């Protein structure tokens, strides 16, 4: 793949998406904006930060926990001390599990605790203030106070119930369910959710806990109603959809409309979110609830977003096929939901990493420098939108091709900010640091430009 061009503000990056044999976006040149391209913006400004990484220059009332607030036309998080806050994090901040990565950790750091302190310092030095999904939260919470991350546990209500119940299977990036139908109408799921939610009671006083993800990428396809009708007689989901159609006076499958399909999908989400959020709030009423990380066609449904907004504090979205997020797209989501957004999975892979980059759905570019350009271009779009209150890069370390215990989407690709020897990709991280350290002043820059 040839590099794109870099002619000042006319910069382009050539990129494509390739995910195994089933999914591909043809390589093309993408206009790419960097911090240095912004007229009148000084990226070298020093920003005073709270112990959580909030913006000390802008302060509201502190409650001891993170919360959301709309200030003018912009959504914000507010940290426990009352400082405006963006959650800038990395996913899967954990020691590697493979033999090769365990050996490298021992050789480079000696112990997991030494790895943790080094890694938390690396993140902080590069402007990150937290960790995302699949991080070693218990280990990372033990970092020295000045290095503690703001963290986001994943409770996995439906995924955990499915493993305990049986009937789920592994798909790239997430769990699979029979006919794409989650088990939300089974009484056992409600009981499991209550049992799992009790586990958060010990965390309810932790001010560094940002909020809870409830699952990962549950299926909500456009034809979800038809999928539930395909379940066998006697299945709780099949019975639920039949009862629901009768209540709507839909005589048989031939009478089902697209409106019915839209409403059923929202009904399934309503059932899921009412169960899991009620369970969490019985045991922890103060921390934010971020939802199951939406990723599919449901993102285009206003009705779906409205339902999500009734239950969630911040709505987590995984977004892979977008090079530049637009204010129109993100603004519509936030308007429909009445809630702010976080982009919780996105990345670009570099062809100069030595990895084949065949798995995972992110963009592929030529170099680590271009990965950094993508990072800046993407996050500038998020900040400009006024709807987004944070982002989580996927992920901390590259895939180790020798680690076959991972799911099929995490086998052989350059997704990390470090390689499998725990060596940072400096061109990428330099670009991350420049953007992250300027994130708060950038919000003011974009707000002035919009007014």
C-alpha positions as CSV (number, residue, x, y, z in Angstrom):
1,X,0.0,0.0,0.0
2,X,1.3,3.4,-0.9
3,X,1.4,6.2,1.6
4,X,-1.1,9.0,1.1
5,X,0.1,12.6,0.5
6,X,1.1,15.2,3.1
7,X,0.9,18.7,1.6
8,X,0.0,20.7,4.7
9,X,-3.7,21.0,5.1
10,X,-4.4,18.9,2.0
11,X,-3.0,15.8,3.7
12,X,-4.5,12.4,2.8
13,X,-3.8,8.9,4.2
14,X,-4.4,5.8,2.1
15,X,-6.2,3.2,4.2
16,X,-8.4,0.1,3.9
17,X,-10.3,-2.3,6.1
18,X,-9.7,-6.0,5.7
19,X,-11.2,-8.5,8.1
20,X,-10.5,-12.1,7.1
21,X,-12.2,-13.2,3.9
22,X,-15.6,-11.8,4.7
23,X,-15.3,-8.1,5.1
24,X,-13.2,-5.6,3.1
25,X,-13.3,-1.8,2.3
26,X,-11.3,-0.9,-0.8
27,X,-8.2,1.2,-0.2
28,X,-8.7,4.9,-0.8
29,X,-7.2,8.3,0.2
30,X,-8.8,9.9,3.2
31,X,-8.5,13.7,4.0
32,X,-6.7,13.8,7.4
33,X,-6.6,16.8,9.8
34,X,-4.0,17.2,12.6
35,X,-3.7,19.5,15.6
36,X,-1.1,21.6,13.8
37,X,-3.5,22.3,11.0
38,X,-5.9,24.3,13.3
39,X,-5.6,28.1,12.7
40,X,-4.9,30.0,15.8
41,X,-4.6,27.1,18.1
42,X,-1.5,26.8,20.4
43,X,-1.0,23.1,21.2
44,X,1.8,23.9,23.7
45,X,-0.4,25.3,26.4
46,X,-0.1,23.8,29.9
47,X,-3.3,22.5,31.3
48,X,-3.8,22.2,35.1
49,X,-5.4,18.8,35.9
50,X,-7.1,17.3,38.9
51,X,-6.0,14.0,40.4
52,X,-8.5,12.3,38.1
53,X,-7.3,14.1,35.0
54,X,-10.1,16.7,35.0
55,X,-9.7,20.3,33.8
56,X,-9.0,22.4,36.9
57,X,-9.6,25.6,34.9
58,X,-13.3,24.8,34.5
59,X,-15.0,23.7,37.7
60,X,-18.6,22.9,38.8
61,X,-19.9,21.3,42.0
62,X,-18.2,18.0,42.9
63,X,-20.3,15.1,44.2
64,X,-17.6,12.6,44.9
65,X,-18.5,10.6,41.7
66,X,-18.4,11.1,38.0
67,X,-21.5,12.5,36.4
68,X,-22.6,14.1,33.1
69,X,-23.7,17.7,32.5
70,X,-24.5,19.8,29.5
71,X,-22.7,23.1,29.7
72,X,-24.0,25.4,26.9
73,X,-24.1,23.4,23.7
74,X,-21.5,20.9,24.9
75,X,-21.9,17.6,26.8
76,X,-19.3,17.1,29.6
77,X,-18.3,14.6,32.2
78,X,-17.7,16.1,35.6
79,X,-15.1,14.4,37.8
80,X,-15.6,13.8,41.6
81,X,-14.0,17.1,42.4
82,X,-16.2,19.1,40.0
83,X,-13.7,19.5,37.2
84,X,-14.8,19.1,33.6
85,X,-13.6,15.8,32.3
86,X,-13.1,13.7,29.2
87,X,-12.4,10.0,29.6
88,X,-9.3,9.4,27.4
89,X,-8.5,5.8,27.8
90,X,-7.0,2.6,26.3
91,X,-8.7,-0.8,26.2
92,X,-7.2,-4.1,27.5
93,X,-4.5,-2.6,29.7
94,X,-3.4,-6.0,31.0
95,X,-0.3,-8.1,31.2
96,X,-0.1,-10.4,28.1
97,X,-1.4,-14.0,28.6
98,X,0.8,-15.8,26.0
99,X,4.0,-17.5,27.0
100,X,6.0,-15.0,24.9
101,X,4.4,-12.0,26.5
102,X,4.7,-13.4,30.0
103,X,8.4,-14.1,29.4
104,X,8.9,-10.5,28.0
105,X,7.1,-9.0,31.0
106,X,9.4,-10.9,33.5
107,X,12.5,-10.0,31.5
108,X,11.6,-6.3,31.2
109,X,9.8,-5.5,34.4
110,X,10.2,-8.5,36.8
111,X,6.8,-8.5,38.3
112,X,3.2,-7.6,37.2
113,X,3.3,-4.8,39.8
114,X,6.4,-3.2,38.2
115,X,4.7,-3.6,34.8
116,X,1.6,-1.9,36.2
117,X,3.4,1.1,37.6
118,X,5.5,1.5,34.4
119,X,2.4,1.3,32.2
120,X,0.3,3.6,34.3
121,X,3.1,6.2,34.1
122,X,3.4,5.7,30.4
123,X,-0.3,6.3,29.9
124,X,-0.3,9.4,32.1
125,X,2.7,10.9,30.4
126,X,0.9,10.5,27.1
127,X,-2.3,12.3,28.3
128,X,-4.4,9.2,29.0
129,X,-6.4,9.3,32.3
130,X,-8.0,5.9,32.3
131,X,-8.5,2.3,31.2
132,X,-11.3,0.8,29.2
133,X,-12.8,-2.7,28.7
134,X,-10.9,-5.9,29.5
135,X,-8.3,-4.2,31.6
136,X,-6.8,-5.7,34.8
137,X,-8.8,-3.4,37.1
138,X,-7.9,-5.1,40.3
139,X,-4.2,-5.0,39.6
140,X,-4.3,-1.5,38.1
141,X,-6.2,-0.1,41.1
142,X,-3.1,-0.9,43.2
143,X,-1.0,1.7,41.4
144,X,0.5,4.5,43.4
145,X,-2.2,7.3,44.0
146,X,-0.6,9.7,41.5
147,X,-0.9,7.0,38.8
148,X,-4.3,5.4,39.5
149,X,-6.4,5.2,36.4
150,X,-10.1,6.1,36.1
151,X,-11.4,2.6,35.1
152,X,-14.5,1.0,33.5
153,X,-15.4,-2.6,34.5
154,X,-17.4,-4.8,32.2
155,X,-20.0,-6.8,34.1
156,X,-21.1,-9.0,31.1
157,X,-24.7,-9.6,32.2
158,X,-25.9,-11.4,29.1
159,X,-22.5,-12.8,28.1
160,X,-22.1,-14.3,31.6
161,X,-25.6,-15.7,31.7
162,X,-25.1,-17.2,28.3
163,X,-21.9,-19.0,29.4
164,X,-23.6,-20.3,32.5
165,X,-26.8,-21.3,30.7
166,X,-25.1,-22.7,27.6
167,X,-26.1,-22.0,24.0
168,X,-23.7,-19.2,23.1
169,X,-20.6,-19.4,20.9
170,X,-17.6,-17.3,19.9
171,X,-17.7,-14.8,17.1
172,X,-15.1,-12.3,16.1
173,X,-15.2,-9.6,18.8
174,X,-18.2,-10.8,20.8
175,X,-20.5,-13.7,21.8
176,X,-23.0,-15.3,19.4
177,X,-26.6,-16.2,20.4
178,X,-29.1,-18.6,18.8
179,X,-30.6,-16.8,15.8
180,X,-29.0,-13.5,17.1
181,X,-31.6,-13.6,20.0
182,X,-30.4,-12.7,23.5
183,X,-32.0,-14.6,26.4
184,X,-33.6,-11.5,27.8
185,X,-37.1,-13.0,28.3
186,X,-35.9,-15.9,30.4
187,X,-36.5,-15.5,34.2
188,X,-33.1,-17.0,34.8
189,X,-31.5,-13.9,33.2
190,X,-33.2,-11.6,35.7
191,X,-32.0,-13.8,38.6
192,X,-28.5,-13.9,37.1
193,X,-28.4,-10.1,36.7
194,X,-29.3,-9.6,40.4
195,X,-26.7,-12.0,41.5
196,X,-24.0,-10.4,39.3
197,X,-24.9,-6.8,40.4
198,X,-24.3,-7.7,44.0
199,X,-20.6,-8.0,43.0
200,X,-20.3,-4.2,42.5
201,X,-21.2,-3.4,46.1
202,X,-17.6,-3.4,47.2
203,X,-16.8,-0.8,44.5
204,X,-19.6,1.6,45.2
205,X,-17.5,4.1,47.2
206,X,-14.5,4.2,44.7
207,X,-14.2,7.6,43.2
208,X,-11.9,6.3,40.4
209,X,-14.6,4.0,39.1
210,X,-16.0,5.9,36.1
211,X,-18.9,3.6,35.2
212,X,-20.0,0.1,34.2
213,X,-20.3,-1.5,30.8
214,X,-23.1,-4.0,30.9
215,X,-22.0,-6.3,28.0
216,X,-20.1,-6.2,24.8
217,X,-21.7,-5.8,21.3
218,X,-25.0,-7.6,21.8
219,X,-26.8,-8.3,18.5
220,X,-29.6,-6.0,17.5
221,X,-30.0,-6.6,13.7
222,X,-32.7,-5.0,11.6
223,X,-34.5,-8.3,11.3
224,X,-34.4,-9.1,15.0
225,X,-38.2,-9.7,15.1
226,X,-37.9,-12.4,12.4
227,X,-35.0,-13.9,14.3
228,X,-37.1,-14.4,17.4
229,X,-39.9,-16.0,15.4
230,X,-37.3,-18.5,14.2
231,X,-36.7,-19.7,17.8
232,X,-38.3,-23.1,18.6
233,X,-41.7,-23.4,20.2
234,X,-41.4,-23.4,23.9
235,X,-38.5,-21.0,23.9
236,X,-39.1,-17.9,26.1
237,X,-38.1,-15.5,23.4
238,X,-40.4,-17.2,20.9
239,X,-43.3,-17.0,23.3
240,X,-42.6,-13.3,24.0
241,X,-42.6,-12.2,20.4
242,X,-45.8,-14.1,19.7
243,X,-47.5,-12.4,22.7
244,X,-46.2,-9.1,21.6
245,X,-47.5,-9.5,18.0
246,X,-50.9,-10.5,19.3
247,X,-51.1,-7.4,21.4
248,X,-50.4,-5.4,18.3
249,X,-53.1,-7.2,16.4
250,X,-50.6,-8.7,13.9
251,X,-52.3,-11.8,12.7
252,X,-49.3,-13.6,11.1
253,X,-45.8,-13.2,9.8
254,X,-47.0,-11.9,6.5
255,X,-48.5,-8.9,8.2
256,X,-45.3,-7.7,9.9
257,X,-44.2,-4.2,8.9
258,X,-40.9,-2.5,9.2
259,X,-42.4,-0.4,12.0
260,X,-43.1,-3.6,13.9
261,X,-39.5,-4.7,13.4
262,X,-38.3,-1.3,14.7
263,X,-40.5,-1.4,17.7
264,X,-39.6,-5.0,18.6
265,X,-35.9,-4.2,18.6
266,X,-36.5,-1.3,20.9
267,X,-38.7,-3.5,23.1
268,X,-35.9,-6.1,23.4
269,X,-33.5,-3.3,24.3
270,X,-36.0,-1.9,26.8
271,X,-36.3,-5.3,28.5
272,X,-32.5,-5.8,28.7
273,X,-31.7,-2.3,30.0
274,X,-34.5,-2.2,32.5
275,X,-33.2,-5.5,34.1
276,X,-29.5,-4.7,34.2
277,X,-29.7,-1.0,35.1
278,X,-32.2,-1.7,37.9
279,X,-30.0,-4.4,39.2
280,X,-26.9,-2.2,39.2
281,X,-28.6,0.8,40.8
282,X,-29.9,-1.3,43.7
283,X,-26.3,-2.0,44.7
284,X,-24.5,1.1,43.3
285,X,-26.7,4.1,42.7
286,X,-23.9,6.6,42.1
287,X,-21.6,5.4,39.3
288,X,-22.4,5.8,35.6
289,X,-23.9,3.1,33.5
290,X,-22.5,3.0,29.9
291,X,-24.5,0.1,28.4
292,X,-23.5,-2.8,26.2
293,X,-21.3,-1.0,23.6
294,X,-23.5,-0.7,20.5
295,X,-21.8,-1.6,17.2
296,X,-24.3,-2.7,14.5
297,X,-27.1,-1.4,12.4
298,X,-29.0,-0.4,15.5
299,X,-26.9,2.8,15.5
300,X,-29.0,4.2,12.6
301,X,-32.3,3.8,14.5
302,X,-33.7,6.9,16.3
303,X,-36.2,4.7,18.2
304,X,-33.3,2.5,19.5
305,X,-31.4,5.6,20.7
306,X,-34.4,7.0,22.4
307,X,-34.8,3.7,24.4
308,X,-31.1,3.6,25.3
309,X,-31.3,7.2,26.5
310,X,-34.0,6.4,29.0
311,X,-31.7,4.0,30.9
312,X,-28.1,4.9,30.3
313,X,-26.0,7.8,31.5
314,X,-23.5,7.8,28.7
315,X,-23.9,5.7,25.5
316,X,-20.9,3.6,24.5
317,X,-20.4,3.1,20.7
318,X,-17.9,1.0,18.9
319,X,-17.2,2.5,15.4
320,X,-14.9,1.0,12.9
321,X,-15.7,2.0,9.4
322,X,-15.5,5.7,9.9
323,X,-12.3,7.7,9.2
324,X,-13.6,11.1,10.2
325,X,-16.6,11.3,12.7
326,X,-18.9,14.1,11.8
327,X,-20.8,16.5,14.1
328,X,-24.0,15.7,12.2
329,X,-23.8,12.0,12.9
330,X,-22.7,12.2,16.5
331,X,-25.0,15.1,17.2
332,X,-28.0,13.1,15.9
333,X,-27.2,10.2,18.2
334,X,-26.9,12.5,21.2
335,X,-30.0,14.4,20.3
336,X,-32.1,11.2,19.9
337,X,-30.8,9.7,23.2
338,X,-30.7,12.9,25.2
339,X,-27.3,11.6,26.4
340,X,-23.6,12.1,25.6
341,X,-21.6,9.5,23.7
342,X,-18.3,7.7,24.2
343,X,-16.4,6.0,21.3
344,X,-15.2,2.9,23.0
345,X,-13.5,0.9,20.2
346,X,-11.6,2.1,17.2
347,X,-8.0,1.8,15.9
348,X,-5.8,1.6,12.9
349,X,-3.1,-1.0,12.1
350,X,0.3,-0.3,10.6
351,X,1.8,-2.3,7.8
352,X,5.3,-1.5,9.2
353,X,4.6,-3.6,12.4
354,X,5.7,-6.9,10.9
355,X,2.3,-8.4,11.7
356,X,0.0,-9.7,8.9
357,X,-3.0,-7.6,10.1
358,X,-5.7,-10.1,8.9
359,X,-7.9,-10.0,11.9
360,X,-10.0,-7.3,13.4
361,X,-12.2,-4.6,11.6
362,X,-10.0,-1.5,12.0
363,X,-8.3,0.5,9.3
364,X,-4.9,-0.5,8.0
365,X,-2.4,2.2,7.1
366,X,1.2,2.1,6.0
367,X,3.1,3.4,9.0
368,X,3.0,4.1,12.8
369,X,3.1,7.8,11.9
370,X,-0.1,7.4,9.9
371,X,-1.7,5.6,12.8
372,X,-1.0,8.7,14.8
373,X,-2.4,10.9,12.2
374,X,-5.6,8.8,12.2
375,X,-5.8,9.1,16.0
376,X,-5.6,12.9,15.8
377,X,-8.0,13.2,12.9
378,X,-10.6,10.9,14.6
379,X,-10.4,12.6,18.0
380,X,-10.6,16.1,16.5
381,X,-13.9,15.1,15.0
382,X,-15.1,13.8,18.3
383,X,-14.1,17.0,20.1
384,X,-15.6,19.2,17.5
385,X,-19.0,17.4,17.7
386,X,-19.8,18.6,21.3
387,X,-21.6,15.3,21.8
388,X,-18.7,13.1,22.8
389,X,-17.3,12.9,26.3
390,X,-14.4,10.5,25.8
391,X,-12.8,7.8,23.7
392,X,-11.1,4.4,24.3
393,X,-8.5,3.3,21.8
394,X,-8.4,-0.4,21.1
395,X,-6.0,-1.5,22.5
396,X,-2.9,-1.6,24.8
397,X,-0.8,-4.4,23.3
398,X,-0.6,-5.9,19.8
399,X,-2.1,-9.4,19.2
400,X,0.4,-12.2,19.7
401,X,-0.1,-14.6,16.8
402,X,1.0,-17.5,19.1
403,X,-1.9,-16.8,21.5
404,X,-4.8,-18.9,20.2
405,X,-6.8,-18.5,23.4
406,X,-8.1,-15.1,22.1
407,X,-11.3,-14.7,20.0
408,X,-10.8,-14.8,16.2
409,X,-10.7,-11.0,15.9
410,X,-7.6,-10.7,18.1
411,X,-5.0,-13.0,16.5
412,X,-2.4,-11.3,14.4
413,X,-2.8,-7.6,14.2
414,X,-1.1,-4.3,15.1
415,X,-3.7,-2.7,17.3
416,X,-1.6,-1.8,20.3
417,X,0.2,1.3,21.5
418,X,3.0,-1.2,22.5
419,X,4.2,-4.4,20.7
420,X,4.3,-7.9,22.3
421,X,7.7,-7.1,23.8
422,X,6.0,-4.1,25.6
423,X,7.9,-1.6,23.4
424,X,5.9,1.6,22.6
425,X,5.2,2.6,19.0
426,X,6.8,6.1,19.4
427,X,5.4,7.9,16.3
428,X,1.9,6.8,17.3
429,X,2.3,7.7,20.9
430,X,3.9,11.1,20.1
431,X,0.8,12.0,18.1
432,X,-1.5,10.7,20.9
433,X,0.3,12.8,23.5
434,X,0.1,16.0,21.5
435,X,-3.7,15.5,21.0
436,X,-4.5,14.2,24.5
437,X,-2.6,17.0,26.3
438,X,-4.5,19.6,24.2
439,X,-7.9,18.0,24.5
440,X,-9.4,20.5,26.9
441,X,-8.2,23.6,25.2
442,X,-9.4,22.1,21.9
443,X,-12.9,22.1,23.2
444,X,-12.7,25.8,23.8
445,X,-11.1,26.3,20.4
446,X,-13.9,24.5,18.6
447,X,-16.6,26.2,20.7
448,X,-15.3,29.6,19.8
449,X,-15.2,28.7,16.1
450,X,-18.8,27.5,16.2
451,X,-20.2,30.6,18.0
